[in-house]
């Protein structure tokens, strides 16, 4: 074994360039794969682990108290197919007219529960203690201002006694917004009861529907008013991460394929160019298996180093990616981070993949006899590609170009691997160009008028701000009359419930000029009358709604019937947009919390901000950012991946050209001795792979276009209109067609210059 190690170490030192190429390829690929796997496992593992740990409810069901008794509700939890149940718990919806611990006013779903434990939906306390006496309440973690200083807050709802906050808690099932002791429920006048179920079988939505139907089969008709599926919670948990997953997956697969191709190419080239070395090893007594081991160890050393560094870099990059992907959502007790299995898989899997890839070409060394290996040399066998070379010689192409175009046919296997790497590089470039065009169009949607935008927030005392001197109507009038104003839109905020759904949602209510530009709509129209709703694709998907469906909004004991009249490209999956008339019917007298101002073309945005602040210190105006975080993130990461994978593809070309130059040293010396200039040698060498680059570009463009379309069609939180998907134009495609040539030329530049500088006397003397 020591002899194998010494021979392998000597081979690593002798082939330093190939060693560096392999290390860089594995480094880039490991980092790319680690990002994709880290994001994929983060969307599945943390939710499932925490959901099982807290015995999350597969179904959170609300029953009408006037149609079902507690005994009937409890009996439903003992039906066949129900693995465990909890309840019945009294459920009351309180109307909270003011902000509560950082959340806007609106309905508050309160459940009477004796303790946070139980067979289903074990609630975890974050701060404080559980409510055990009347007059106490525990708020859910959706109320963002929870800490020790928030304990003791008073919850004052219409028609209910004051309640003191004694704790904050979280539930993976999102079964309630707050909890009180059962003895408190009578004073809250509950009109519903809650049952929590875990089913024996709930692997698919069909299983869930069947199990829920079985559990509620004996309840009176109309007793079930709403039922929340854990599939909805799971989708909401990973909705933003799922948006990044398609393009991470594409780049991860491309990285793996490039690694396999280039490692195979490097090892194959090392075997072919090292025939004499193989023969000498066998002549010295190395067995065929030891010779194979020499080449595998020679490849594994840089692969292990590249994998370790790639894992380290990937780990450092994955954490901020996960922070972006899960930012702004409620994750309950789920710990979002890089799974240790991803690190282990990359550290063990990537070197193993490299070793398996290297084994196939290394077996050629196993089969060679010592005598044949020593006498074979490193030159291509006579007659390979001669027919093609002769045909090219008969054309009017310059001799250096015709010789270069014919070279790939002398090593068709190596040429095929090199072209495949170039194809993947072109695919990567094409996908990135398409994504960049789509995301820039998405980021600029609604901003085509070129008008600057100013956001004006109304000061609030609970946020240690100065309250405005003017009332709602006077503020809007002021903003319209200040110099530069073109359009003003007021926004009110209120928590609302959709009839038939357990969780509260945020309602944005707009007054004045349209808040949403028509270009942001993918279907339908803007809301006009009361109850008309505009929603995002993810909101509709999580609620099982579609354009035209009827909905009823509830708040403050009032209801407004309406319908989904429009769908935007993207938006908050927990919020809906509707008209100010809807707000007047749900919560009369509610004032706007924010105003959006569009300025006239050429108006000075900062001057307008200063004028607002001078007019009323209780108004906080800022120039709205013209950027888009999603666009910046996707374009940024796509560009990084493109640079990495294009560099890797160029390194593959570099290795191929380097091997070709070393194999053809005698031929190059002969050509230079009969008059070929160094410049012609460079042209011939670059042309030998430029043809592969051109063909690779033609093959890679349609694959890249298909990859781009697949990504934009599978971003769940955004629904791109056709105009943002069809981004390809003739100049773009022409430029992409040259991307393969550019990658090939970049990889061939250094060895081509080395070949051009080669001294004739030294080459022929060595021969």
RAQUI-V804698 format. One record per backbone hydrogen bond with DSSP energy under -1.0 kcal/mol. CO is the residue of the C=O (numbers start at 1). NH is the residue of the N-H. Records with the same first field share a line. If there is no record, write none. Layout:
CO=NH + NH
This chain:
1=5
2=6
3=7
4=8
5=9
6=10
7=11
8=12
9=13
10=14
11=15
15=19
16=20
17=21
18=22
19=23
20=24
21=25
22=26
23=27
24=28
25=29
26=30
27=31
28=32
29=33
30=34
31=35
32=36
33=37
34=38
35=39
36=40
37=41
38=42
39=43
41=45
44=48
45=49
46=50
47=51
48=52
49=53
50=54
51=56
52=55
54=122
55=121
58=230
59=197
60=228
61=195
62=225 + 226
63=193
64=67 + 68
69=73
70=74
71=75
72=76
74=77
75=78
76=79
79=82
81=200
84=198
86=196
89=194
90=112
91=192
92=110
94=108
95=158
96=106
100=103
101=145
103=100
105=495
106=96
108=94
109=177 + 178
110=92
111=180
116=123
124=170
127=168
133=136
135=164
137=166
138=179
139=169
140=143
142=144
147=150
150=153
153=165
155=163
157=160
163=155
164=137
165=152
166=129
167=139
168=126 + 127
169=141
170=124
171=174
177=140
178=111
179=138
180=113
181=184
182=185
185=188
191=65
192=91
193=63
194=89
195=61
196=86
197=58 + 59
198=83 + 84
204=208
205=209
206=210
207=211
208=212
209=213
210=214
211=215
212=216
216=219
220=223
223=64
226=62
228=60
229=233
230=234
231=235
232=236
233=237
234=238
238=242
241=245
244=248
245=249
246=250
247=251
248=252
249=253
250=254
251=255
252=256
253=257
254=258
255=259
256=260
257=261
258=262
259=263
260=264
261=265
262=266
263=267
264=268
265=269
266=270
267=271
268=272
269=273
274=278
275=279
276=280
277=281
278=282
279=283
280=284
281=286
282=285
287=291
288=292
289=293
290=294
291=295
292=296
293=297
294=298
295=299
296=300
297=301
299=303
300=304
301=305
302=306
303=307
304=308
305=309
306=310
307=311
308=312
309=313
310=314
311=315
312=316
313=317
314=318
315=319
317=321
318=322
319=323
320=324
321=325
322=326
324=327
326=329
331=334
339=342 + 343
340=344
341=345
342=346
343=347
344=348
345=349
346=350
348=352
349=353
350=354
351=355
352=356
353=357
354=358
355=359
358=362
359=363
361=364
362=365
363=367
364=368
369=373
370=374
371=375
372=376
381=384
383=386
385=389
386=390
387=391
388=392
389=393
390=394
392=395
398=402
399=403
400=404
401=405
402=406
406=409
407=410
411=415
412=416
413=417
414=418
415=419
416=420
417=421
418=422
419=423
420=424
421=425
422=426
423=427
424=428
425=429
426=430
427=431
428=432
429=433
430=434
431=435
432=436
433=437
434=438
435=439
436=440
437=441
438=442
439=443
440=444
444=447
447=450
452=599
453=624
454=597
455=622
456=595
457=620
460=463 + 465
461=464
471=475
472=476
473=477
474=478
475=479
476=480
477=481
478=482
482=485
484=600
487=598
488=513
489=596
490=511
491=593 + 594
492=509
494=507
496=505
497=554
498=501
505=496
506=576
507=494
508=578
509=492
510=580
511=490
517=520
518=521
520=569
523=567
529=532
533=565 + 566
534=577
535=568
536=540
537=541
538=542
539=543
540=545
546=549
549=564
551=562
552=499
553=560
554=497
555=558
558=555
560=553
562=551
563=533
564=548
565=525
566=535
567=522 + 523
569=719
572=575
574=506
576=508
577=534
578=510
579=583
580=584
581=585
582=586
583=587
587=590
593=458
594=491
595=456
596=489
597=454
598=486 + 487
600=603
604=608
605=609
606=610
607=611
608=612
609=613
610=614
611=615
612=616
616=619
618=459
620=457
622=455
628=632
629=633
630=634
631=635
632=636
633=637
634=638
635=639
636=640
637=641
638=642
639=643
640=644
641=645
642=646
643=647
644=648
645=649
646=650
647=651
648=652
649=653
650=654
651=655
652=656
653=657
654=658
655=659
656=660
657=661
658=662
659=663
660=664
664=668
665=669
666=670
667=671
668=672
669=673
670=674
671=676
672=675
677=681
678=682
679=683
680=684
681=685
682=686
683=687
684=688
686=689 + 690
687=691
689=693
690=694
691=695
692=696
693=697
694=698
695=699
696=700
697=701
700=704
701=705
702=706
703=707
704=708
705=709
706=710
707=711
708=712
709=713
711=714
714=716
715=718
721=724
722=726
725=727
729=733
730=734
731=735
732=736
733=737
736=739
738=742
739=743
740=744
741=745
742=746
743=747
744=748
745=749
748=752
749=753
750=754
751=755
752=756
753=757
759=763
760=764
761=765
762=766
763=767
